[in-house]
Amino acid sequence: MSCLFCRIIAGEIPATKVAETEQFIAFRDITPQAPLHVLIVPRKHISTLNDLTPSDDALVGAMTREAAAIAKAHGYDTSGYRTVFNCNQDAGQAVFHIHLHLLAGRSLAWPPG
């Protein structure tokens, strides 16, 4: 298995888990870009957003709701947080297994860099 996130899901590589369900795991990013930087990663390997199918709609919805729950649990639901999916190299996707970034705890500029 060569996918980094598949290896984390399989327990081959350690991660600081924040949440876990049958559908996904959420863990802290090893190079955080904000005081709270969590990746929400589906257990199902999906390379990019372009590979999503209608059967994945509930999964993406659950990932988004989990991001909101994690932000709230850390006290950022009122002050604000950002969720980001990157798709392909020019958008900054470094691991080709979809994942939702949750960033909070600092002011986030727009447009992003």
Beta strands, then each sheet from edge to edge (+ up, - down):
strand 1: 17-20
strand 2: 24-28
strand 3: 36-42
strand 4: 81-84
strand 5: 100-104
sheet 1: 1+ 2- 3+ 5- 4+
end
